[in-house]
Amino acid sequence: MGSGVFATADFFRVDTFPTGEETAPYGLTRAKGIEHSYPAQRNQVWAAARRAALNLVAQSFLEGSGIRAKTRENPRFDPASGTIQIGEVNEYVKTEVFASRTWKDEIVVKVGSYEGGRTNVTVLRTAIVPSGDALHPGVVDKVSSGNYERWILTQIEDDLAGKIKRETIAVIPLRPTEAPKLYFEYTPSVPAKKPDLNLGFLSPSFFVESIPLTEAPFIGSILKNVGSESGPYLEQSIRSYRKALDAGAANALANHGFRTAGPLQSMEQMTYPQRESSLLVLAQRTVLNIRESFNQAQMTAPEVKKGPVQDSLQLGTIGGKLTLSGHIELELYEPFSREKMWAKMVTFTSDQREFTYKWTYRYEEYFGGHVDDADWVYGEDSRPKVLAEMLSNTFSKTLDDIASALDPSEVGPIYEMAKNLRAKRKY
């Protein structure tokens, strides 16, 4: 009761988890947090403080109508500085308090250095609460009673003394996702006779589904539950494929004997001499389709396995099939009139393969109860490897088809048509 009245900075044990806003009367101030030191190494104190913070969030919830909702955000951990932050008081949160008429707080735990055989911990809590009445609502900062801070310090003390029963569940970590192996090799056949033809070509465009391939991350818009490792791997495979495909198509043109001008961003960039010497301009547009389907028989949720010392949360599994398909649109234009003179579509050989990935709780320990979607992480993902294999397998056949479509015997007559068009329109 003394803490609620006087808002002292002294430490004393608080064994029962506090409830409510736990603030002191108006007019009281306390600039610093509540401190306590422990006869233990810093890494031991940090681990105990971390568990206390996670336990605080796990016990901060409202339950009603069959719904259990957390009232505090997940902690943010910075081991280097020894800082743990739970929640944040900012202008957005103040607006939320004003609208909902419910209190919010920010708790910062600071684990100091190990000195003189002890490690000091400071806990500072900032609370904001609604004020006024229905006609004159507002928001006000209030001094914490100190009970949440003392509860955290008490938890650390008992954890270090071995008095807390390890009811937390150890989370089995995810193994690293295997890096994909890319094999994009192509050797074009050499024709017996090379024609003497000029060809302008525009910079090839590339789409994954309907998304243009840019530098921005895109794979999360196509596949579900892409982890921090698998996302870059998947995008690296697609970008490498695009680069190799564009280079292979350019080599196919050179191998056919075309003298090329480009690549150009648009026909507007072509100079008059380039248009005059290049009877035709090639536009290439690639559309890659990547689809995933899930198999309920291959799906398991993370589950708790009993252990003699501590229970463990086992990994869940998600499985299904990845399908690769797509096409390349090749078009030839007369550059002065911009008339489309020829079009052909090269279709990828469709491929489908099985994949799996794992999922588990974000942190090293699980306190049970409701888990938000944001607390799940995904890894041990075979999709990067599977996609790289499918892209590699289709690469050579696709370039063969492009080379066949652009064979001089195929496009040679189109040059004659372009000459006739220029003659008629007097370009």
Contacts in CASP RR format, 6 or more apart in sequence:
PFRMAT RR
TARGET T0000
AUTHOR 0000-0000-0000
METHOD contacts of the structure
MODEL  1
MGSGVFATADFFRVDTFPTGEETAPYGLTRAKGIEHSYPAQRNQVWAAAR
RAALNLVAQSFLEGSGIRAKTRENPRFDPASGTIQIGEVNEYVKTEVFAS
RTWKDEIVVKVGSYEGGRTNVTVLRTAIVPSGDALHPGVVDKVSSGNYER
WILTQIEDDLAGKIKRETIAVIPLRPTEAPKLYFEYTPSVPAKKPDLNLG
FLSPSFFVESIPLTEAPFIGSILKNVGSESGPYLEQSIRSYRKALDAGAA
NALANHGFRTAGPLQSMEQMTYPQRESSLLVLAQRTVLNIRESFNQAQMT
APEVKKGPVQDSLQLGTIGGKLTLSGHIELELYEPFSREKMWAKMVTFTS
DQREFTYKWTYRYEEYFGGHVDDADWVYGEDSRPKVLAEMLSNTFSKTLD
DIASALDPSEVGPIYEMAKNLRAKRKY
2 8 0 8 1.000
3 12 0 8 1.000
3 24 0 8 1.000
3 145 0 8 1.000
3 146 0 8 1.000
3 147 0 8 1.000
3 150 0 8 1.000
4 22 0 8 1.000
4 24 0 8 1.000
4 25 0 8 1.000
4 145 0 8 1.000
4 146 0 8 1.000
4 147 0 8 1.000
5 24 0 8 1.000
5 25 0 8 1.000
6 24 0 8 1.000
6 28 0 8 1.000
7 24 0 8 1.000
7 28 0 8 1.000
7 29 0 8 1.000
7 30 0 8 1.000
7 143 0 8 1.000
7 144 0 8 1.000
7 145 0 8 1.000
7 146 0 8 1.000
8 30 0 8 1.000
9 30 0 8 1.000
9 32 0 8 1.000
9 33 0 8 1.000
9 34 0 8 1.000
9 35 0 8 1.000
10 34 0 8 1.000
11 34 0 8 1.000
11 35 0 8 1.000
11 36 0 8 1.000
11 150 0 8 1.000
11 153 0 8 1.000
12 150 0 8 1.000
13 150 0 8 1.000
13 154 0 8 1.000
13 157 0 8 1.000
14 147 0 8 1.000
14 150 0 8 1.000
14 151 0 8 1.000
14 154 0 8 1.000
15 151 0 8 1.000
15 154 0 8 1.000
16 151 0 8 1.000
17 59 0 8 1.000
17 151 0 8 1.000
18 145 0 8 1.000
18 147 0 8 1.000
18 148 0 8 1.000
18 151 0 8 1.000
20 103 0 8 1.000
21 103 0 8 1.000
21 105 0 8 1.000
21 127 0 8 1.000
21 129 0 8 1.000
21 142 0 8 1.000
22 127 0 8 1.000
22 144 0 8 1.000
22 145 0 8 1.000
22 146 0 8 1.000
22 147 0 8 1.000
22 148 0 8 1.000
23 103 0 8 1.000
23 127 0 8 1.000
23 129 0 8 1.000
23 142 0 8 1.000
23 143 0 8 1.000
23 144 0 8 1.000
23 145 0 8 1.000
24 30 0 8 1.000
24 142 0 8 1.000
24 143 0 8 1.000
24 144 0 8 1.000
24 145 0 8 1.000
26 140 0 8 1.000
26 142 0 8 1.000
27 143 0 8 1.000
28 143 0 8 1.000
29 143 0 8 1.000
30 143 0 8 1.000
30 144 0 8 1.000
32 122 0 8 1.000
32 124 0 8 1.000
33 122 0 8 1.000
33 123 0 8 1.000
33 124 0 8 1.000
33 125 0 8 1.000
33 149 0 8 1.000
34 122 0 8 1.000
34 123 0 8 1.000
34 124 0 8 1.000
34 146 0 8 1.000
34 149 0 8 1.000
34 150 0 8 1.000
34 153 0 8 1.000
35 120 0 8 1.000
35 121 0 8 1.000
35 122 0 8 1.000
35 123 0 8 1.000
36 120 0 8 1.000
36 121 0 8 1.000
36 153 0 8 1.000
36 156 0 8 1.000
36 157 0 8 1.000
37 118 0 8 1.000
37 119 0 8 1.000
37 120 0 8 1.000
37 121 0 8 1.000
38 45 0 8 1.000
38 48 0 8 1.000
38 118 0 8 1.000
38 119 0 8 1.000
38 121 0 8 1.000
38 156 0 8 1.000
38 157 0 8 1.000
38 160 0 8 1.000
39 117 0 8 1.000
39 118 0 8 1.000
40 48 0 8 1.000
40 118 0 8 1.000
40 119 0 8 1.000
40 160 0 8 1.000
41 114 0 8 1.000
41 119 0 8 1.000
42 111 0 8 1.000
42 112 0 8 1.000
42 113 0 8 1.000
42 114 0 8 1.000
42 119 0 8 1.000
44 119 0 8 1.000
44 160 0 8 1.000
45 111 0 8 1.000
45 112 0 8 1.000
45 119 0 8 1.000
45 121 0 8 1.000
45 156 0 8 1.000
45 160 0 8 1.000
46 79 0 8 1.000
46 82 0 8 1.000
46 111 0 8 1.000
48 155 0 8 1.000
48 156 0 8 1.000
48 159 0 8 1.000
48 160 0 8 1.000
49 84 0 8 1.000
49 109 0 8 1.000
49 111 0 8 1.000
49 121 0 8 1.000
49 152 0 8 1.000
49 156 0 8 1.000
50 75 0 8 1.000
50 77 0 8 1.000
50 84 0 8 1.000
51 155 0 8 1.000
51 159 0 8 1.000
51 168 0 8 1.000
51 365 0 8 1.000
52 109 0 8 1.000
52 152 0 8 1.000
52 155 0 8 1.000
52 156 0 8 1.000
52 159 0 8 1.000
53 75 0 8 1.000
53 77 0 8 1.000
53 84 0 8 1.000
53 86 0 8 1.000
53 107 0 8 1.000
53 109 0 8 1.000
53 152 0 8 1.000
54 75 0 8 1.000
54 168 0 8 1.000
54 363 0 8 1.000
54 365 0 8 1.000
54 367 0 8 1.000
55 155 0 8 1.000
55 168 0 8 1.000
55 367 0 8 1.000
56 72 0 8 1.000
56 86 0 8 1.000
56 107 0 8 1.000
56 148 0 8 1.000
56 151 0 8 1.000
56 152 0 8 1.000
56 155 0 8 1.000
57 70 0 8 1.000
57 72 0 8 1.000
57 73 0 8 1.000
57 74 0 8 1.000
57 75 0 8 1.000
57 86 0 8 1.000
58 367 0 8 1.000
58 368 0 8 1.000
58 369 0 8 1.000
60 70 0 8 1.000
60 71 0 8 1.000
60 72 0 8 1.000
61 68 0 8 1.000
61 69 0 8 1.000
61 70 0 8 1.000
61 71 0 8 1.000
61 370 0 8 1.000
62 68 0 8 1.000
62 69 0 8 1.000
62 71 0 8 1.000
63 69 0 8 1.000
68 369 0 8 1.000
68 370 0 8 1.000
69 370 0 8 1.000
70 370 0 8 1.000
70 372 0 8 1.000
72 86 0 8 1.000
72 87 0 8 1.000
72 105 0 8 1.000
73 86 0 8 1.000
73 87 0 8 1.000
73 88 0 8 1.000
74 362 0 8 1.000
74 372 0 8 1.000
74 374 0 8 1.000
74 375 0 8 1.000
75 84 0 8 1.000
75 85 0 8 1.000
75 86 0 8 1.000
76 84 0 8 1.000
76 85 0 8 1.000
76 86 0 8 1.000
77 83 0 8 1.000
77 84 0 8 1.000
78 84 0 8 1.000
78 85 0 8 1.000
82 110 0 8 1.000
82 111 0 8 1.000
82 112 0 8 1.000
83 108 0 8 1.000
83 109 0 8 1.000
83 110 0 8 1.000
83 111 0 8 1.000
84 108 0 8 1.000
84 109 0 8 1.000
84 110 0 8 1.000
84 111 0 8 1.000
85 106 0 8 1.000
85 107 0 8 1.000
85 108 0 8 1.000
85 109 0 8 1.000
86 106 0 8 1.000
86 107 0 8 1.000
86 108 0 8 1.000
86 109 0 8 1.000
87 104 0 8 1.000
87 105 0 8 1.000
87 106 0 8 1.000
87 107 0 8 1.000
88 106 0 8 1.000
89 104 0 8 1.000
89 105 0 8 1.000
89 106 0 8 1.000
89 126 0 8 1.000
89 127 0 8 1.000
89 128 0 8 1.000
89 141 0 8 1.000
93 104 0 8 1.000
93 128 0 8 1.000
94 128 0 8 1.000
94 139 0 8 1.000
96 104 0 8 1.000
97 103 0 8 1.000
97 104 0 8 1.000
97 128 0 8 1.000
97 129 0 8 1.000
97 130 0 8 1.000
97 139 0 8 1.000
98 130 0 8 1.000
98 137 0 8 1.000
98 138 0 8 1.000
98 139 0 8 1.000
101 130 0 8 1.000
101 137 0 8 1.000
102 130 0 8 1.000
103 127 0 8 1.000
103 128 0 8 1.000
103 129 0 8 1.000
103 130 0 8 1.000
104 127 0 8 1.000
104 128 0 8 1.000
105 125 0 8 1.000
105 126 0 8 1.000
105 127 0 8 1.000
105 128 0 8 1.000
105 144 0 8 1.000
105 148 0 8 1.000
106 125 0 8 1.000
106 126 0 8 1.000
107 123 0 8 1.000
107 124 0 8 1.000
107 125 0 8 1.000
107 126 0 8 1.000
107 148 0 8 1.000
107 149 0 8 1.000
107 152 0 8 1.000
108 123 0 8 1.000
108 124 0 8 1.000
108 125 0 8 1.000
109 121 0 8 1.000
109 122 0 8 1.000
109 123 0 8 1.000
109 152 0 8 1.000
110 121 0 8 1.000
110 122 0 8 1.000
110 123 0 8 1.000
110 124 0 8 1.000
111 119 0 8 1.000
111 120 0 8 1.000
111 121 0 8 1.000
112 119 0 8 1.000
112 120 0 8 1.000
112 121 0 8 1.000
112 122 0 8 1.000
113 119 0 8 1.000
113 120 0 8 1.000
121 153 0 8 1.000
121 156 0 8 1.000
123 148 0 8 1.000
123 149 0 8 1.000
123 150 0 8 1.000
123 152 0 8 1.000
123 153 0 8 1.000
124 149 0 8 1.000
125 144 0 8 1.000
125 146 0 8 1.000
125 148 0 8 1.000
125 149 0 8 1.000
126 141 0 8 1.000
126 144 0 8 1.000
127 141 0 8 1.000
127 142 0 8 1.000
127 143 0 8 1.000
127 144 0 8 1.000
128 139 0 8 1.000
128 140 0 8 1.000
128 141 0 8 1.000
128 142 0 8 1.000
129 139 0 8 1.000
129 140 0 8 1.000
129 142 0 8 1.000
130 137 0 8 1.000
130 138 0 8 1.000
130 139 0 8 1.000
130 140 0 8 1.000
131 137 0 8 1.000
131 138 0 8 1.000
131 139 0 8 1.000
131 140 0 8 1.000
132 138 0 8 1.000
155 164 0 8 1.000
158 164 0 8 1.000
166 309 0 8 1.000
166 310 0 8 1.000
167 367 0 8 1.000
168 310 0 8 1.000
168 365 0 8 1.000
168 366 0 8 1.000
168 367 0 8 1.000
169 304 0 8 1.000
169 310 0 8 1.000
169 311 0 8 1.000
169 312 0 8 1.000
169 313 0 8 1.000
169 365 0 8 1.000
169 366 0 8 1.000
169 367 0 8 1.000
169 368 0 8 1.000
170 310 0 8 1.000
170 311 0 8 1.000
170 312 0 8 1.000
170 313 0 8 1.000
170 364 0 8 1.000
170 365 0 8 1.000
170 366 0 8 1.000
171 312 0 8 1.000
171 313 0 8 1.000
171 360 0 8 1.000
171 361 0 8 1.000
171 363 0 8 1.000
171 364 0 8 1.000
171 365 0 8 1.000
171 366 0 8 1.000
172 312 0 8 1.000
172 313 0 8 1.000
172 314 0 8 1.000
172 315 0 8 1.000
172 360 0 8 1.000
173 360 0 8 1.000
173 364 0 8 1.000
174 315 0 8 1.000
174 358 0 8 1.000
174 360 0 8 1.000
174 377 0 8 1.000
174 378 0 8 1.000
174 379 0 8 1.000
174 380 0 8 1.000
175 380 0 8 1.000
176 229 0 8 1.000
176 380 0 8 1.000
177 227 0 8 1.000
177 229 0 8 1.000
177 230 0 8 1.000
177 233 0 8 1.000
177 379 0 8 1.000
177 380 0 8 1.000
177 381 0 8 1.000
177 384 0 8 1.000
178 382 0 8 1.000
178 384 0 8 1.000
178 385 0 8 1.000
179 233 0 8 1.000
179 384 0 8 1.000
180 233 0 8 1.000
180 236 0 8 1.000
180 237 0 8 1.000
180 384 0 8 1.000
180 385 0 8 1.000
180 387 0 8 1.000
180 388 0 8 1.000
180 389 0 8 1.000
181 385 0 8 1.000
181 388 0 8 1.000
181 392 0 8 1.000
182 237 0 8 1.000
182 240 0 8 1.000
182 241 0 8 1.000
182 388 0 8 1.000
182 391 0 8 1.000
182 392 0 8 1.000
183 392 0 8 1.000
183 395 0 8 1.000
184 240 0 8 1.000
184 241 0 8 1.000
184 244 0 8 1.000
184 245 0 8 1.000
184 391 0 8 1.000
184 392 0 8 1.000
184 395 0 8 1.000
185 395 0 8 1.000
185 396 0 8 1.000
186 244 0 8 1.000
186 248 0 8 1.000
186 251 0 8 1.000
186 395 0 8 1.000
186 396 0 8 1.000
186 399 0 8 1.000
188 248 0 8 1.000
188 251 0 8 1.000
188 252 0 8 1.000
188 255 0 8 1.000
188 399 0 8 1.000
188 403 0 8 1.000
189 255 0 8 1.000
189 403 0 8 1.000
190 255 0 8 1.000
191 255 0 8 1.000
191 256 0 8 1.000
191 257 0 8 1.000
191 407 0 8 1.000
191 408 0 8 1.000
194 256 0 8 1.000
194 257 0 8 1.000
194 408 0 8 1.000
195 256 0 8 1.000
195 257 0 8 1.000
195 258 0 8 1.000
195 408 0 8 1.000
195 412 0 8 1.000
196 259 0 8 1.000
197 257 0 8 1.000
197 258 0 8 1.000
197 259 0 8 1.000
197 279 0 8 1.000
197 408 0 8 1.000
197 412 0 8 1.000
197 415 0 8 1.000
198 258 0 8 1.000
198 259 0 8 1.000
198 260 0 8 1.000
198 261 0 8 1.000
198 277 0 8 1.000
198 278 0 8 1.000
198 279 0 8 1.000
199 253 0 8 1.000
199 258 0 8 1.000
199 259 0 8 1.000
199 260 0 8 1.000
199 261 0 8 1.000
199 278 0 8 1.000
199 280 0 8 1.000
199 281 0 8 1.000
199 282 0 8 1.000
200 260 0 8 1.000
200 261 0 8 1.000
200 262 0 8 1.000
200 264 0 8 1.000
200 270 0 8 1.000
200 274 0 8 1.000
200 278 0 8 1.000
200 280 0 8 1.000
200 281 0 8 1.000
200 282 0 8 1.000
200 335 0 8 1.000
201 250 0 8 1.000
201 253 0 8 1.000
201 260 0 8 1.000
201 261 0 8 1.000
201 262 0 8 1.000
201 263 0 8 1.000
201 264 0 8 1.000
201 281 0 8 1.000
201 282 0 8 1.000
201 283 0 8 1.000
201 284 0 8 1.000
202 262 0 8 1.000
202 263 0 8 1.000
202 264 0 8 1.000
202 265 0 8 1.000
202 266 0 8 1.000
202 267 0 8 1.000
202 281 0 8 1.000
202 282 0 8 1.000
202 283 0 8 1.000
202 284 0 8 1.000
203 263 0 8 1.000
203 264 0 8 1.000
203 265 0 8 1.000
204 245 0 8 1.000
204 246 0 8 1.000
204 249 0 8 1.000
204 263 0 8 1.000
204 284 0 8 1.000
204 285 0 8 1.000
204 286 0 8 1.000
205 212 0 8 1.000
205 284 0 8 1.000
205 285 0 8 1.000
205 286 0 8 1.000
206 212 0 8 1.000
206 213 0 8 1.000
206 242 0 8 1.000
206 245 0 8 1.000
206 246 0 8 1.000
206 285 0 8 1.000
206 286 0 8 1.000
206 288 0 8 1.000
207 213 0 8 1.000
207 285 0 8 1.000
207 286 0 8 1.000
207 287 0 8 1.000
207 288 0 8 1.000
208 218 0 8 1.000
208 219 0 8 1.000
208 222 0 8 1.000
208 238 0 8 1.000
208 288 0 8 1.000
208 289 0 8 1.000
208 290 0 8 1.000
209 222 0 8 1.000
209 287 0 8 1.000
209 288 0 8 1.000
209 289 0 8 1.000
209 290 0 8 1.000
211 218 0 8 1.000
211 221 0 8 1.000
211 222 0 8 1.000
213 238 0 8 1.000
213 239 0 8 1.000
213 242 0 8 1.000
217 231 0 8 1.000
217 235 0 8 1.000
218 235 0 8 1.000
219 226 0 8 1.000
219 231 0 8 1.000
219 234 0 8 1.000
219 235 0 8 1.000
219 238 0 8 1.000
220 226 0 8 1.000
220 231 0 8 1.000
222 290 0 8 1.000
223 234 0 8 1.000
223 290 0 8 1.000
223 292 0 8 1.000
223 383 0 8 1.000
224 292 0 8 1.000
225 318 0 8 1.000
225 357 0 8 1.000
225 359 0 8 1.000
225 378 0 8 1.000
226 234 0 8 1.000
226 378 0 8 1.000
226 381 0 8 1.000
227 377 0 8 1.000
227 378 0 8 1.000
227 379 0 8 1.000
227 381 0 8 1.000
228 377 0 8 1.000
229 379 0 8 1.000
229 381 0 8 1.000
230 357 0 8 1.000
230 378 0 8 1.000
230 379 0 8 1.000
230 381 0 8 1.000
230 383 0 8 1.000
230 384 0 8 1.000
231 384 0 8 1.000
233 384 0 8 1.000
234 383 0 8 1.000
234 384 0 8 1.000
234 387 0 8 1.000
237 384 0 8 1.000
237 387 0 8 1.000
237 388 0 8 1.000
237 391 0 8 1.000
238 288 0 8 1.000
238 387 0 8 1.000
238 391 0 8 1.000
241 288 0 8 1.000
241 391 0 8 1.000
241 395 0 8 1.000
242 286 0 8 1.000
244 395 0 8 1.000
245 286 0 8 1.000
245 395 0 8 1.000
245 398 0 8 1.000
245 399 0 8 1.000
246 284 0 8 1.000
248 399 0 8 1.000
248 402 0 8 1.000
249 284 0 8 1.000
249 399 0 8 1.000
249 402 0 8 1.000
250 260 0 8 1.000
252 399 0 8 1.000
252 402 0 8 1.000
252 403 0 8 1.000
252 406 0 8 1.000
253 260 0 8 1.000
253 282 0 8 1.000
253 406 0 8 1.000
254 260 0 8 1.000
255 403 0 8 1.000
256 403 0 8 1.000
256 406 0 8 1.000
256 407 0 8 1.000
256 408 0 8 1.000
257 408 0 8 1.000
258 406 0 8 1.000
258 408 0 8 1.000
261 270 0 8 1.000
261 274 0 8 1.000
261 277 0 8 1.000
261 278 0 8 1.000
264 270 0 8 1.000
267 281 0 8 1.000
267 333 0 8 1.000
267 335 0 8 1.000
267 338 0 8 1.000
270 278 0 8 1.000
270 281 0 8 1.000
270 335 0 8 1.000
274 335 0 8 1.000
275 335 0 8 1.000
275 336 0 8 1.000
278 335 0 8 1.000
279 334 0 8 1.000
279 415 0 8 1.000
279 418 0 8 1.000
279 419 0 8 1.000
279 422 0 8 1.000
280 332 0 8 1.000
280 333 0 8 1.000
280 334 0 8 1.000
280 335 0 8 1.000
280 341 0 8 1.000
280 342 0 8 1.000
280 411 0 8 1.000
280 414 0 8 1.000
280 415 0 8 1.000
280 418 0 8 1.000
281 332 0 8 1.000
281 333 0 8 1.000
281 334 0 8 1.000
281 335 0 8 1.000
282 330 0 8 1.000
282 331 0 8 1.000
282 332 0 8 1.000
282 406 0 8 1.000
283 329 0 8 1.000
283 330 0 8 1.000
283 331 0 8 1.000
283 332 0 8 1.000
283 333 0 8 1.000
284 328 0 8 1.000
284 329 0 8 1.000
284 330 0 8 1.000
284 331 0 8 1.000
285 328 0 8 1.000
285 329 0 8 1.000
285 331 0 8 1.000
286 326 0 8 1.000
286 327 0 8 1.000
286 328 0 8 1.000
286 329 0 8 1.000
287 326 0 8 1.000
287 327 0 8 1.000
287 328 0 8 1.000
287 329 0 8 1.000
288 324 0 8 1.000
288 326 0 8 1.000
288 348 0 8 1.000
289 323 0 8 1.000
289 324 0 8 1.000
289 325 0 8 1.000
289 326 0 8 1.000
290 322 0 8 1.000
290 323 0 8 1.000
290 324 0 8 1.000
290 387 0 8 1.000
291 322 0 8 1.000
291 323 0 8 1.000
291 325 0 8 1.000
292 320 0 8 1.000
292 321 0 8 1.000
292 322 0 8 1.000
292 323 0 8 1.000
292 355 0 8 1.000
292 383 0 8 1.000
293 320 0 8 1.000
293 321 0 8 1.000
293 323 0 8 1.000
294 318 0 8 1.000
294 319 0 8 1.000
294 320 0 8 1.000
295 319 0 8 1.000
295 320 0 8 1.000
295 321 0 8 1.000
298 317 0 8 1.000
298 318 0 8 1.000
298 319 0 8 1.000
298 320 0 8 1.000
298 356 0 8 1.000
299 317 0 8 1.000
299 318 0 8 1.000
299 319 0 8 1.000
300 316 0 8 1.000
300 317 0 8 1.000
301 316 0 8 1.000
302 313 0 8 1.000
302 314 0 8 1.000
302 315 0 8 1.000
302 316 0 8 1.000
302 359 0 8 1.000
302 360 0 8 1.000
302 361 0 8 1.000
303 313 0 8 1.000
303 314 0 8 1.000
303 316 0 8 1.000
304 311 0 8 1.000
304 312 0 8 1.000
304 313 0 8 1.000
304 314 0 8 1.000
305 311 0 8 1.000
305 312 0 8 1.000
305 313 0 8 1.000
305 314 0 8 1.000
313 360 0 8 1.000
313 361 0 8 1.000
313 366 0 8 1.000
315 358 0 8 1.000
315 359 0 8 1.000
315 360 0 8 1.000
315 380 0 8 1.000
316 358 0 8 1.000
316 359 0 8 1.000
316 360 0 8 1.000
317 356 0 8 1.000
317 357 0 8 1.000
317 358 0 8 1.000
317 359 0 8 1.000
318 356 0 8 1.000
318 357 0 8 1.000
318 358 0 8 1.000
318 359 0 8 1.000
318 378 0 8 1.000
319 354 0 8 1.000
319 355 0 8 1.000
319 356 0 8 1.000
319 357 0 8 1.000
320 354 0 8 1.000
320 355 0 8 1.000
320 356 0 8 1.000
321 352 0 8 1.000
321 353 0 8 1.000
321 354 0 8 1.000
321 355 0 8 1.000
322 352 0 8 1.000
322 353 0 8 1.000
322 354 0 8 1.000
322 355 0 8 1.000
322 383 0 8 1.000
322 386 0 8 1.000
322 387 0 8 1.000
322 390 0 8 1.000
323 350 0 8 1.000
323 351 0 8 1.000
323 352 0 8 1.000
324 348 0 8 1.000
324 350 0 8 1.000
324 351 0 8 1.000
324 352 0 8 1.000
324 387 0 8 1.000
324 390 0 8 1.000
324 391 0 8 1.000
324 394 0 8 1.000
325 348 0 8 1.000
325 350 0 8 1.000
325 351 0 8 1.000
326 347 0 8 1.000
326 348 0 8 1.000
326 350 0 8 1.000
327 345 0 8 1.000
327 346 0 8 1.000
327 347 0 8 1.000
327 348 0 8 1.000
328 345 0 8 1.000
328 346 0 8 1.000
328 348 0 8 1.000
328 398 0 8 1.000
328 402 0 8 1.000
329 343 0 8 1.000
329 344 0 8 1.000
329 345 0 8 1.000
330 343 0 8 1.000
330 344 0 8 1.000
330 345 0 8 1.000
330 346 0 8 1.000
330 402 0 8 1.000
330 405 0 8 1.000
330 406 0 8 1.000
331 340 0 8 1.000
331 342 0 8 1.000
331 343 0 8 1.000
331 344 0 8 1.000
332 340 0 8 1.000
332 341 0 8 1.000
332 342 0 8 1.000
332 343 0 8 1.000
332 411 0 8 1.000
332 414 0 8 1.000
333 339 0 8 1.000
333 340 0 8 1.000
333 341 0 8 1.000
334 341 0 8 1.000
334 418 0 8 1.000
334 421 0 8 1.000
334 422 0 8 1.000
336 422 0 8 1.000
336 425 0 8 1.000
336 427 0 8 1.000
337 421 0 8 1.000
337 425 0 8 1.000
337 427 0 8 1.000
339 421 0 8 1.000
341 414 0 8 1.000
341 417 0 8 1.000
341 418 0 8 1.000
341 421 0 8 1.000
342 411 0 8 1.000
342 414 0 8 1.000
344 405 0 8 1.000
346 398 0 8 1.000
346 401 0 8 1.000
346 402 0 8 1.000
346 405 0 8 1.000
347 401 0 8 1.000
348 394 0 8 1.000
348 398 0 8 1.000
349 393 0 8 1.000
349 394 0 8 1.000
349 397 0 8 1.000
349 398 0 8 1.000
351 390 0 8 1.000
351 393 0 8 1.000
351 394 0 8 1.000
353 386 0 8 1.000
353 389 0 8 1.000
353 390 0 8 1.000
354 386 0 8 1.000
355 381 0 8 1.000
355 382 0 8 1.000
355 383 0 8 1.000
355 386 0 8 1.000
356 380 0 8 1.000
356 382 0 8 1.000
357 378 0 8 1.000
357 379 0 8 1.000
357 380 0 8 1.000
357 381 0 8 1.000
357 382 0 8 1.000
357 383 0 8 1.000
358 378 0 8 1.000
358 379 0 8 1.000
358 380 0 8 1.000
358 381 0 8 1.000
359 376 0 8 1.000
359 377 0 8 1.000
359 378 0 8 1.000
359 379 0 8 1.000
360 376 0 8 1.000
360 377 0 8 1.000
361 371 0 8 1.000
361 375 0 8 1.000
361 376 0 8 1.000
361 377 0 8 1.000
362 374 0 8 1.000
362 375 0 8 1.000
362 376 0 8 1.000
362 377 0 8 1.000
363 375 0 8 1.000
404 410 0 8 1.000
END
